[in-house]
Amino acid sequence: MDKNPRLPFKVGQLAESRSFVPGFRAAWFRCKIKEIKLKNGQFLHTLEYFDFPDEKLRCTKVYQKNKYDRLSAPREKKSHLMLRPCFPPHYSESQMVNLHNICGVIAIVVDEWKVGDLVDWWYEGCYWSGRITRLLGSDKVQLILCNVTS
């Protein structure tokens, strides 16, 4: 095994983690990576959650199979991404942004939102992944939450 593997995450990095717990399948939770360790040939990331300070530190694998998926046979269960980097700050193309004052990655949004666009919606301490189903106004949309198993 490589003694210095190229891991996608680093200790101290801000990230987002999700869970298969029913009721939270489409949610991503803001966290900080406190520790990375190797156990049984897999890397475990110990996470501290910003919006849930009473939540104990938890270890997670970057990819996991959904143990709540009762419809698929064990060999057919897909691995799902459980940890992702935080999305960079984003700005509309029409916003005046002084790029000289920005350090790091940003996203510039060129178009307006459209039906079918994938979005993350901040609600009740986590991001919920969804797809826009209807435009309701200049800054309001209707969406359907995405299912983790699809």
N, C-alpha and C positions, 0 to 999 in steps of 0.2 A: 504494500500500500504506500502511496506517495506520502512522505512525511509533511509536506507543505502543499496540501491540496488547494485548489483555487475555489474557495467558497464564495457563494454569491452575496453573503452578508458578513458583517464584522461586528465585534463586540462594541457597544456604544451607539450603533446605528439605529436611527428611527425607522420603524417599519409598521406594517399593518398585518394583523393575523385574523384568521377566521376560524369558525368552529362548526362542527356538524350537529351541535345540540339543537334539537327541534325548537323552532321559533326564532332561530338566529342563523339559518342556513345561508342567507344572502348578505349577511353582515360582515364587515371588516372593522376590527378594533385597533385603535392607535396604540402602539407599544414601543418599547425600547429593548434592544437585545442586550441582556445583562451578561450572558455567558454562552459559549458554544463548546460542547463536549462531544466526544466520540463514544458511543455505546453500542456494542454488538454490530460494529461496522457501519453504523448510521450516525449522522450528526444531529444532535439535539440542540435546540436553541431555547435558552431560558429567557422568558419574556416578562416584562413589567408593563402593566396596562395603565396608561395615563388617565383615562376617564373612569376607571374603576380602581381607585387606590386601595380598597379593602380586599381586592382579589389577590390571592396568594400568587407567588411566582410560579409559572408553569413552564414545563418543557414541551416543545413541539418539534415535529419533523417538518421539513419544508414541503414534502409530499406525503399525503396520507390517503388511505382508503376509507370511505364512509361506512362506519360500523352500523349506522342506522339504516343503510340501504338494504332492505329486506327482500327486494324484488330480484336483484341480480344474484347469480351464483357466485360463490367466493372467487373463482378464477376470472369471472367476467367483470368484477368491480374495478373501476378505473381509479388511478391515483389522481388526487386533486391538489393543486397548489394551495398551501395553507399559510404562507408567509410571503408578503410582497413588499417592495420598497414603498415608501410614502410617495404619493403622486406629487410632482413638483408644483409650485405655485403656477397658476394659469391666468392669462390675461386675454381679453378680446383684442383682436387686431386693431380695433378703433380706439382702444385706450392709449393714452399717452404714458409710456413706460420709459423711464430713464435707464437704459441698459447698462450704463456705466456704474450705477449704484447696486447692481445685482451681482451677487457672487453665487455661482452654482447654476443648476439647470432650471429653466422655466419652460412653460408651454404657452405658445401663442395660438389662440383659437381663431381660425379664419372665418368660418361660416357661423350662421345662426343654428340653433338646435333644430333638428328635424325628427319627424316620427321615425322610429326605428333605431335612433342613436342609443348607444349604451352609455349609462351615466352612473355615477356614485352620488347618493343622496345622504347628507349628514342629518341624522335624526336620532335623538335619545342616546347620545354618546357613542355612536358608531356610524360607519358608512354602509349604506345598503345598496347593493348592485341591482340595477334595473334597466329597463328599456323603455324609451319614450313611446307612449301609445297615442297621445293627443297633445296638441299645443293649445294652451288655454289663454295665453297672453304673452306680452313681451318677456316676462321673467317667470312665467308659471307653466308647468307641464303636468300631464298625467302620466304615470308610469306604472309598469308592472314589475314586481320584483323577480329577479332571475332565480332559477332553481339550481342549486349546487349540483344536483345529480344529472342535469341535462347537458 
